């Protein structure tokens, strides 16, 4: 799946909003309205942090990060994707929380359409309530999501809870679930013997997730090479595969 059309749409929509939020922040600082300035900064962090990763994803200039120990290898998304998304989530959660608390008291001067003024604090409160546990989970994990590979199996760490499995239970590593007629774009899909299907969004790791998907498939199909997961060779293999793609 090509991400360029999505990138253009998001940039055209979120880009101007992010710039407006930054301009309003500067205006508020000049007026001494620092609370509104902080809220405006938070919204700017969200809008701009959401589109910055496309600068890495669209041209395919992704460099996955990773580390290893005696038990296995952990692979994380490109820093230029992961960090802006973390910034966006922090900004939106803080801004929405502050607006939900102080907006109804008239202490935050955010220019919004008159007909939405009464609903905006409620929407902000809901966004903060939803965002807070996601933010906590992200900070605890050290990122939005990551992949853990060991000689015994794999772990997809994303969403509310991790999903893991043993190599011996894997029946396929692909980009399409057997329950779907079309591929799952930019993903690593692992099909288990009990018909469970685990999917990892991989577009932030390698271009279209191909190199990462091939790495998982390689260690599934080559159990005699899984010792590479404990000495750093898996990361070198991924780096070489990423350059080829």
Secondary structure, DSSP 4 states (H G I P E B T S, - for coil): ---HHHHHHHHHHHHHHHHHHHHHHHHHHHHT-HHHHHHHHHHHHHHHHHHHTHHHHTTT----EEEE-SSEEEEE--HHHHHHHHHHHHHHHHHHHHHHHHTTTT-------GGGHHHHHHHHHHHHHHHHHHHHHHHHHTSS-EEEEESSEEEEE-SSS-EEEEGGGEEEEESS-TT-SS--TTEEEEEETTS-EEEEE-TTTSGGGHHHHHHHHHHHH-GGGGGGGGTTHHHHHHHHHHHH-
